[in-house]
Structure formats: structure tokens, C-alpha cells
Amino acid sequence: MDGRELPKNVGAKGGPKSRWYGYSVGRWDGDYTLVVNTNGLVDRSWLDQEGHPHSADMRVEERYTRVSYNVLETTVTIDNPKPFVLATNTYRWIPSQFPAFGTAGEFDEQFCVPSDMDEYNKIMPGSPIE
């Protein structure tokens, strides 16, 4: 979000190493759309939960558009080597369906903090997470 570009020559000699989650850069497209571009993903990961492979040259574009006050639309486009839309989803927040934290029906959250990674690496030696 600070204006930097995606790294070039990822995985090539003299370039940055590929990473499990790649390198991502975000930017705003207008007032209501956040665009996140990613490259440099390791080719050992899967494209989806079914285990479809991808190359090290894959590029990903995620678009998060606030359609209205309670509606968020997400679109994920994969370029590997030809672009295609992997998924488009629409989420509607309905306050009455989310009465309190810790109850059924709330959105899942994933925390990515260094202490979690360290604990994971202790349990799973040799894991690809850096």
C-alpha cells in the first residue's frame, strides 16, 4: 500500500527467493475497490483445495469492491500463463446474524503473527513456511 512495485526476477539468480505466500502489493482503484497483486509464489503450493498445480510464474489479482454499505464483492483472477477468473463472491453483512463474538455464524479469522509461525515450525520441522 506504500506505492512499491512487485519484485522482478523472483526465483532467478540474483533475484529474491520465491515465498509460500509470494509478494503482494495493494493499491486503490477508485474510492471503493482495493486491488492486491501477488507474484513470486513457490510452485509447491496448490491453486485451490482440490490440489490443482500452478507454475512459479503465476500472478494473482484480488479485487475487493464495496458495492454498498453492507455488500462486499471479491474477484480473484489468476494469470498462469493465460488469465482466468478463479472466483467471484459476494458477501452481505447482516448484523442480526452476527450477534456476538464466539457464536456460530461469524466470519472466520486467520491470524498471521510471528509467534504462530514459530510455534508451527516447532511442530512441523522442515515446513516451507519461512
C-alpha positions in Angstrom: 0.0 0.0 0.0 3.1 2.3 0.0 3.5 2.5 -3.7 6.3 0.0 -4.2 6.3 -2.4 -7.2 6.3 -6.1 -7.2 9.7 -7.6 -7.2 11.1 -8.7 -10.6 13.1 -11.9 -11.4 11.7 -13.8 -8.4 13.4 -17.2 -8.2 16.1 -16.2 -10.7 19.8 -15.9 -9.9 20.3 -12.6 -8.2 16.6 -12.1 -7.6 14.5 -12.6 -4.5 13.5 -16.1 -3.4 10.0 -17.4 -4.1 7.9 -17.4 -0.9 5.0 -19.5 0.3 2.6 -16.5 0.1 4.5 -14.7 -2.5 5.0 -10.9 -2.6 1.9 -8.7 -2.6 1.3 -5.0 -3.3 -2.1 -3.2 -2.8 -3.5 -0.1 -4.4 -6.8 1.7 -4.6 -8.8 1.7 -7.9 -11.2 4.5 -7.3 -12.9 5.0 -3.9 -14.4 1.6 -3.4 -12.0 -1.1 -4.8 -8.9 -2.4 -3.3 -6.6 -4.3 -5.7 -3.9 -6.7 -4.5 -1.4 -8.1 -6.9 0.8 -11.0 -6.0 3.7 -12.8 -7.6 6.7 -14.9 -6.5 4.7 -17.8 -5.1 6.5 -21.1 -4.7 5.3 -23.7 -7.2 4.9 -26.4 -4.5 1.7 -24.8 -3.3 -1.7 -25.5 -4.8 -4.0 -23.3 -6.7 -7.1 -24.5 -4.8 -8.2 -27.0 -2.2 -8.6 -29.7 -4.9 -4.8 -29.6 -5.4 -4.5 -28.1 -8.9 -0.9 -27.1 -9.5 0.5 -23.8 -10.8 3.8 -22.6 -12.1 6.3 -20.3 -10.4 5.3 -17.6 -12.9 1.7 -17.4 -11.7 0.4 -13.9 -10.9 -2.7 -13.3 -8.8 -5.0 -10.3 -8.7 -7.6 -9.9 -5.9 -10.2 -7.2 -6.2 -12.3 -6.2 -3.1 -15.1 -3.9 -4.1 -17.5 -2.3 -1.6 -20.7 -2.5 -3.7 -22.9 -0.9 -1.0 -22.8 -0.3 2.8 -23.3 -4.0 3.7 -22.1 -5.7 0.5 -18.5 -6.7 -0.4 -17.6 -8.3 -3.8 -14.4 -10.2 -4.2 -12.9 -11.4 -7.5 -9.7 -13.5 -7.8 -8.0 -13.6 -11.3 -5.1 -16.0 -12.0 -2.6 -15.4 -14.8 -0.8 -18.7 -15.3 0.1 -18.2 -18.2 -3.4 -17.1 -19.5 -5.6 -15.1 -17.3 -8.9 -16.6 -15.9 -11.2 -15.7 -13.1 -10.9 -18.2 -10.4 -13.8 -17.0 -8.3 -16.2 -14.1 -7.8 -18.0 -13.9 -4.5 -20.5 -11.5 -2.9 -20.7 -11.1 0.8 -23.6 -9.4 2.6 -23.2 -8.4 6.2 -26.5 -8.9 8.1 -26.0 -7.6 11.7 -28.8 -9.8 13.1 -26.9 -12.9 12.0 -23.8 -11.9 13.9 -25.0 -11.3 17.5 -21.7 -11.7 19.4 -18.2 -12.9 19.1 -17.7 -16.6 19.6 -21.0 -17.7 18.3 -21.9 -19.7 15.2 -22.3 -17.8 12.0 -19.5 -15.2 12.3 -16.7 -14.9 9.8 -13.6 -17.0 10.3 -10.4 -15.1 11.0 -6.8 -16.2 10.4 -4.1 -14.6 12.5 -0.7 -14.4 10.9 1.7 -13.4 13.6 5.4 -14.4 14.0 4.7 -16.3 17.2 2.2 -18.5 15.4 4.7 -19.2 12.7 7.4 -20.1 15.2 5.1 -22.5 17.0 4.1 -24.1 13.7 7.7 -24.6 12.7 8.4 -26.3 16.1 5.6 -28.8 15.4 6.3 -29.2 11.7 10.1 -29.3 11.2 11.2 -28.7 7.6 8.0 -26.8 6.8 8.1 -24.5 3.8 6.9 -21.5 5.8 9.8 -19.0 6.3 
